[in-house]
């Protein structure tokens, strides 16, 4: 960080505004100290006339800087500088993320396919797993299409941590909500990690229907779009359950269920190794009979999968020509493996979307 205001404003060239949110204005800028590389500068809005509101906005703004400085994940925008002027203007400087946010893509291209939504949701789960594993856990609290950037290489990046907070049991949080995406408990200042899973379900529903979810309503995307994969519709319903206990317990479990949904669409897809499930989850699975009801209807299947070996060979590899040369079979297997991995399809999908 530079030492004076004059030096700071000389280091960054403000190019153009990119947008404006509830807490501030975002600008595209260039960092003159780094070969004029592009960056993004977020300036806290100065519209607050109530001193208490202004103080709260400053607190949230500074908290965003603190949280982002301690998070290091390719799916989270990186902050590398911040500055406060003598007259009380606050600035955050972060990486420029190329691409479009998902809300823009919905408006310009309509609803996403179930396959595209599953791919996006898997990446969201990876980020949620990471922030929820912090000590204490970080709750994002604002998962929605406009806060998710899709880059040209198919990556999803969370770009706004303005209302994220560390989870502190028995301590009421600031009541910051986004209608349609925030769960009931967040309205009462009691968000927890499964609150982010509710928002993920609402986001998936928006992606596959093109329609913003109704506030505090169970999302049923299959009723609005009959082309939605039925198993995805079921998962979204569970994610957006009003009762926290009726939702999947972790983002890790949701990610693995999403892998299974992707395999429905692409049987040749190689499911990654099973995530390590909490012992309490496995015990619940063993205690649930085939006909019984459970908050986790797939837990029994997860327990069976844990106990049984998994054949990771794709159908294409199993049916390879036995008379081809070993070198050719090795090359074919490598090619098939690259083509059938989940991430091998992401870049292809992005290019198809743009065409």
DATAMO-V35841 format. One record per residue. N is the residue number from 1. RES is the residue in one letter. PHI is phi in degrees with one decimal (999 if undefined). Layout:
n: {N;N}
res: {RES;RES}
phi: {PHI;PHI}
This chain:
n: {1;2;3;4;5;6;7;8;9;10;11;12;13;14;15;16;17;18;19;20;21;22;23;24;25;26;27;28;29;30;31;32;33;34;35;36;37;38;39;40;41;42;43;44;45;46;47;48;49;50;51;52;53;54;55;56;57;58;59;60;61;62;63;64;65;66;67;68;69;70;71;72;73;74;75;76;77;78;79;80;81;82;83;84;85;86;87;88;89;90;91;92;93;94;95;96;97;98;99;100;101;102;103;104;105;106;107;108;109;110;111;112;113;114;115;116;117;118;119;120;121;122;123;124;125;126;127;128;129;130;131;132;133;134;135;136;137;138;139;140;141;142;143;144;145;146;147;148;149;150;151;152;153;154;155;156;157;158;159;160;161;162;163;164;165;166;167;168;169;170;171;172;173;174;175;176;177;178;179;180;181;182;183;184;185;186;187;188;189;190;191;192;193;194;195;196;197;198;199;200;201;202;203;204;205;206;207;208;209;210;211;212;213;214;215;216;217;218;219;220;221;222;223;224;225;226;227;228;229;230;231;232;233;234;235;236;237;238;239;240;241;242;243;244;245;246;247;248;249;250;251;252;253;254;255;256;257;258;259;260;261;262;263;264;265;266;267;268;269;270;271;272;273;274;275;276;277;278;279;280;281;282;283;284;285;286;287;288;289;290;291;292;293;294;295;296;297;298;299;300;301;302;303;304;305;306;307;308;309;310;311;312;313;314;315;316;317;318;319;320;321;322;323;324;325;326;327;328;329;330;331;332;333;334;335;336;337;338;339;340;341;342;343;344;345;346;347;348;349;350;351;352;353;354;355}
res: {X;X;X;X;X;X;X;X;X;X;X;X;X;X;X;X;X;X;X;X;X;X;X;X;X;X;X;X;X;X;X;X;X;X;X;X;X;X;X;X;X;X;X;X;X;X;X;X;X;X;X;X;X;X;X;X;X;X;X;X;X;X;X;X;X;X;X;X;X;X;X;X;X;X;X;X;X;X;X;X;X;X;X;X;X;X;X;X;X;X;X;X;X;X;X;X;X;X;X;X;X;X;X;X;X;X;X;X;X;X;X;X;X;X;X;X;X;X;X;X;X;X;X;X;X;X;X;X;X;X;X;X;X;X;X;X;X;X;X;X;X;X;X;X;X;X;X;X;X;X;X;X;X;X;X;X;X;X;X;X;X;X;X;X;X;X;X;X;X;X;X;X;X;X;X;X;X;X;X;X;X;X;X;X;X;X;X;X;X;X;X;X;X;X;X;X;X;X;X;X;X;X;X;X;X;X;X;X;X;X;X;X;X;X;X;X;X;X;X;X;X;X;X;X;X;X;X;X;X;X;X;X;X;X;X;X;X;X;X;X;X;X;X;X;X;X;X;X;X;X;X;X;X;X;X;X;X;X;X;X;X;X;X;X;X;X;X;X;X;X;X;X;X;X;X;X;X;X;X;X;X;X;X;X;X;X;X;X;X;X;X;X;X;X;X;X;X;X;X;X;X;X;X;X;X;X;X;X;X;X;X;X;X;X;X;X;X;X;X;X;X;X;X;X;X;X;X;X;X;X;X;X;X;X;X;X;X;X;X;X;X;X;X;X;X;X;X;X;X;X;X;X;X;X;X}
phi: {999;-75.6;-89.8;-134.2;-61.8;-62.0;-65.9;-62.7;-72.2;-77.3;-70.0;-112.9;-103.6;-75.9;-95.9;-163.1;-72.7;-102.0;168.3;-138.4;-116.2;-67.7;-109.0;-179.5;-108.7;-109.4;-119.4;-80.0;-142.5;-125.2;-96.8;-66.3;-82.4;-134.5;55.9;56.9;-67.0;-72.9;-147.2;-124.4;-116.2;-106.3;-109.2;-63.3;-64.9;-112.7;-86.1;-75.2;-95.6;-82.2;-55.9;-67.3;-65.6;-64.7;-62.7;-67.3;-63.3;-63.5;-61.5;-65.1;-63.9;-68.2;-66.3;-59.6;-61.9;-64.9;-64.5;-67.0;-66.5;-105.1;-111.7;-135.2;-151.7;-63.3;-95.0;-127.3;-59.9;-95.9;-99.9;-129.2;-162.5;-150.9;-155.2;-124.8;-83.1;-64.7;-91.4;88.8;-93.7;-116.3;-132.8;-118.0;-114.6;-139.6;-61.1;-81.2;-107.5;-70.5;120.3;-131.7;-78.8;-66.4;-66.8;-60.0;-67.5;-64.6;-64.7;-89.8;-122.3;84.5;-65.6;-82.1;-74.5;-58.8;-61.6;-63.1;-64.2;-64.3;-60.0;-66.0;-64.6;-60.7;-65.9;-61.2;-62.5;-60.6;-68.2;-62.5;-56.4;-65.2;-72.0;-72.0;-87.4;-68.8;-123.3;-75.3;-59.6;-98.2;-103.8;-71.1;69.8;-143.9;-74.9;-163.3;-55.1;-70.2;-99.3;-118.1;-96.8;-106.9;-84.8;-59.0;-94.3;87.8;-87.4;-98.8;-127.6;-77.5;-114.2;-138.3;-110.8;-62.0;-118.0;-63.2;-151.1;-79.0;-79.2;-126.2;-54.3;70.4;-113.5;-70.4;-92.4;-58.5;-81.4;-112.4;-133.0;-122.4;-55.8;100.5;-117.2;-89.1;-78.7;-54.9;-65.1;-71.7;-66.6;-103.2;71.1;-126.1;-72.9;-144.1;-61.0;-72.4;-66.2;-65.2;-69.4;-59.7;-63.1;-63.0;-62.1;-65.2;-66.6;-58.6;-59.2;-62.5;-62.0;-86.9;-111.4;77.9;-118.0;-62.8;-63.9;-78.0;-59.6;56.6;-113.3;-61.6;-83.9;-129.7;-61.4;-64.2;-74.6;-91.2;-137.7;-64.1;-83.1;-67.4;-56.0;-61.0;-69.2;-70.8;-59.2;-62.7;-64.1;-62.0;-60.4;-67.5;-64.4;-100.5;-62.2;-64.9;-78.9;-55.6;-68.1;-86.4;-90.6;-54.2;-79.8;-143.5;-66.0;-63.8;-65.6;-62.9;-60.1;-68.2;-64.8;-66.6;-60.0;-67.3;-64.7;-64.1;-68.2;-59.9;-81.6;-133.2;-55.8;-79.2;-62.8;-92.7;-66.8;-61.8;-56.0;-61.2;-67.0;-73.2;-87.3;-58.6;-59.6;-62.7;-67.4;-65.4;-63.8;-62.9;-65.0;-66.4;-85.6;-98.8;-81.2;-62.4;-97.1;-73.9;-94.6;-155.1;-66.9;-123.0;-62.2;-99.4;-65.0;-63.6;-64.4;-63.9;-66.8;-62.1;-62.6;-63.1;-85.1;-104.8;-68.5;-111.2;-84.1;-85.8;-73.8;-79.8;-54.6;-63.3;-70.9;-67.9;-101.7;-61.9;-63.4;-70.7;-93.4;-74.5;-69.4;-56.6;-64.2;-67.2;-63.3;-64.6;-65.7;-62.7;-62.8;-63.2;-63.3;-63.5;-61.9;-66.0;-73.9;-102.7;-71.5;-58.4;-72.0;-67.0;-93.0;-61.1;-64.7;-60.8;-63.8;-60.0;-66.4;-65.1;-60.6;-76.2;-77.1}
